[in-house]
Amino acid sequence: MKDAFGTPQSLLVLGGSSEIALATARRLIARRTRTVWLAGRPSPALEAAAEGLRALGADTRTVAFDALDTESHAEVLGKVFAEGDIDLVLLAFGVLGDQDRDEADPLAAVRVAQTNYTGAVSAGLICGTALQAQGHGSLVVLSSVAGERARRADFIYGSSKAGLDAFTQGLGDALHVSGVHVMVVRPGFVRSRMTAGRPDAPLATTPEAVATAIELGLRRRSETVWVPGTLRLVMSALRHTPRALFRRLPV
């Protein structure tokens, strides 16, 4: 259960080597989160992430989880919840893909969609049901401003995030009466390993800034968090821009 300050005592990260997720975990551990599960593909990076959190004082465990192996999700995640209540699930896995390659290779495009959307639908429903059975908890899902309106430069990635965003909002409505809190996080361009080598973008942010916004959103029980907050106004304007004009914008 959460402590008197509203900090989750236990955290399950789906996408255990995500820089945003780890920055969030570090902030929460500093505020009394004590048990962390890092779920992801077995790798040196996942083990290094776990060691880093253990050094901060958290009981940190790793579990093999593959977003694309949806048939295994119920068993893998069920075992985590069987170990005890989870106060916060952070769904942080996803891939950017490569727009030019993915347009030329439909199978590569499908992989992006399956990772970012299908895998998240499976894991989100399983975790949502488990949180509902507990009668408490939060599910935080990392979406993206890219899902607000498809851009020529990244419409495959953007469309997968649009689907994820809509799914998460619907799941939040479905779980609302049970007391489970669902929050969508919409960062802009995040300077991280995932975006290394890509040109910077206006209003770019960092994993640490996203983590700060997530923590604040949890305390406020927000349903939607924009990072940075000014993107909410920017994307509202872009969403209503006529399509003929939008095509010509350098976005």
Order of alpha helices (4+ residues) and beta strands (2+ residues): beta-alpha-beta-alpha-beta-alpha-beta-alpha-alpha-alpha-beta-alpha-beta-alpha-beta-alpha-alpha
